Amino acid sequence: MRRFTEEDFKFLEDEFPLSALEMRYHGDVVKESAFTLEQSGSVIGVLYFKRHYTWYYGGDDKRMRRCIVPVICAKDDGASTELIAYAVKWLRDKRESFGDMNVALAAWENADDYGEIERYLRAGFIEYEACPCFSYDIAGEIPQAEIPEGMTVRQLPFDEKAVKEFIAATKKANNGIPDSEAELWFMTGEPSYRIFVLMDGEKIVSSASVWRISDERAAVENIFTSQEYRRRGLVKAVIHYALKAAKDEGFGFATLSLRGRNIAASRLYQSIGFKLYFNQIELLYPLGGL
């Protein structure tokens, strides 16, 4: 294992092109903590970390836990095992730099990928939660949601002022924890990326994003509603616009995911017509325990 160098981008560009783009352009990537795994002089894996992610957890002491995401780019199972183990070592070696902050490594794997999940478990991760992914067939008619008088749905313009206002709205909606602004700017490089916002006057009160996953599949994600506007069905309006945008782009179906404990959101999405598509397992390596 050694430090990542500019020459190692060739491996990423050939094997993991999205990760190559993240390493070069994503503002949340810890570039000084990227590592390359070699075997007989050839690169067989790369490990890097995202220092900010929009998943946070409250511990028993009510402090927030910040989750760092290790990105594993491995050519084979053996390389994956070694990179996961090194990610744990990296976190433990950095323990003092975090002070009294609750920190954990976080990863998500499909529930039927037993081999990859087992590799994380052997490294000391725990299965923290099931995260369902729902799908919606957009070939048919998409039900129109009623928009209350005085409110409008707009597509968020990707300019500095609008993005800052949007991030501030996510912070207010999510108990003081904002979405990643760096992630938003990175996603604007995807031509299909759209953010629809429900406005009460000039205030953002609900939102949903949509982008391409594959030629057939779109993602509808990053859904939120300000706390004082919840339980009024308002989020259905922005989801409608996101689904319609996906249909207009020619996608066959759209998916969204959520935390398994978010029962209210699960019931809402199913009432709209979303059906279970698959499950992911959320894996945590908590520094100092849960």
Buried (B, 14 or more C-beta within 10 A) or exposed (E): EEEBEEEBBEBBBEBBEEBBBBBEEBBBBEEEBBBBBBEEEEBBBBBBBBBBBEBBBEBEEEEBBBBBBBBBBBBEEBBBBBBBBBBBEBBEEBEEEBEEEBBBBBBBBEBEEEEBBEBBBEBBBBBBBEBBBBBBEBEEEBEEBEBEEEBEBBEBEBEEEBBEBBBEBBEBBBEEEBBBBBBBBBBEEEEBBBBBBBBBEEBBBBBBBBBBBEEEBBBBBBBBBBEEBBEEBBBBBBBBBBBBBBBEBEBBBBBBBBBBEEEEBBEBBEEBBBEEBBBBBBBBBBBEEE
